[in-house]
Amino acid sequence: TNVQEIYKILNLPDVFTRLEMNTSQLATIEHLLTPFLNGCQNNSPTLSEMIVLAKKYDGVLDCYIVNSDRSDTRFSCEGIFFPKISRRNIMAIVSKYPDADEMSVNNNNLRLWWD
């Protein structure tokens, strides 16, 4: 399955795993994410939208992988962190995604998270 391939490429044990992925790390598995791109929960953006945001603003995705021995096997992201982002871009992102369950702005950092 794609999840098993992701574990293999990232050299991870096949257990529930949390990951912080920058865009270069994401590029190594992006071809395996197609089945998960349109998935989202509640008011969160889709995985596809999060990837676009991460690439556009040099963000780091807060993701997890549910291992292959479970019936709900998946790759999902529930948050994104922008470590160096302009105030203008912070405002653009916040206005587009005002329904984040958690949002923090600190100097030129922005973190959004959805449950």
N, C-alpha and C positions, 0 to 999 in steps of 0.2 A: 504494500500500500504506500501511498505518498507519505504518510506519517512515519512508517518504518524507514523510508529513504531519507527523510529529514533527520531522524535520529542518527542514521549512518553517516551522512554528510557532515553533520555537526559533531560527530564523534561523542554522542551522548548515550547513556544507558536508556533502555526502553522503559522508563518510569515517568510519572508525571513530572514535568520539568518547567520551571519558569526561566524566561530568557529576556535579556535586554539586547535588542538587535539594532545596530546602526545600519545605514543603507548599504555599506559594502558587505556586511555579514548577510543581510537580507538577500543580496544579489546571488549568493551561493545556493539559495533554496527557492528563489522566486518561481522558477519553472515548475515546482511541485505544489505551489499554492493555489492553482486554478480552482480546485474543488471547494476552497474555503473563501474565495475572494468576495462573494456576495453575502457572506454570513455576518450577522450583527445581532446584538441583544439590546432590547429596550430602545433607548434613544441614541445609542452609539453609532458612529459612522461604520460603514462596512470596512472589512480588511482592505479592500481595494482603495477606498478613500484614505485610509490611514497610511498606506504605502505611498500614495501620491503626495500627501502632506509631508511625510518623512523625507521624501526625495526633494521636494520643493524647498523645504526650510531646514534641511539637515537635522532631522529629528531622530530620536531613538525610540523604537517601539517596545512597549512592555507586553510581552507575549507569554504564552504557555502552550505546551503540547500535552495532550491527553494520550497516554500510552495505548499501544495497539491491542492489549488484552482486554480493553473495556469496550462496551458497545457504543459509547459516545466518543470514539477516537476522533481527535481533531487538532488543528493548529488554529489558535486564536490570539488576537491582540486586544487588550482592554484599556490600553493607555498609550500616551505618546508624550515624550519630553523633548523640549527644544532648548538645548543648553546655551545657545548664543543666538538670540533672535532680536530683531529691532522692535521697538515699541509699535511702529506702524504695522508690522507683520503680526505682532501679538494681537493688536486690535482687530485685524482682518480675520484671524483664526477664531478669536473669542466671539466675534459677531456671527460667524458662520456656525459655530458649535456652542451656543450658549447653554445647552442642556447637559453639559458634562456633570457627572455626579460629584466629581471633585475637580477643582481648578485652582492652581496656585501660580502666582506671578511674583517673581523675586528678581529685581534688577532686570537683566536681559534673559531671564529664564522663564519658560512657560511649561507647566505640566497639566495635562488633561487626563482624566481617568473615568471610565464608565463601568458600572456594575453589570 
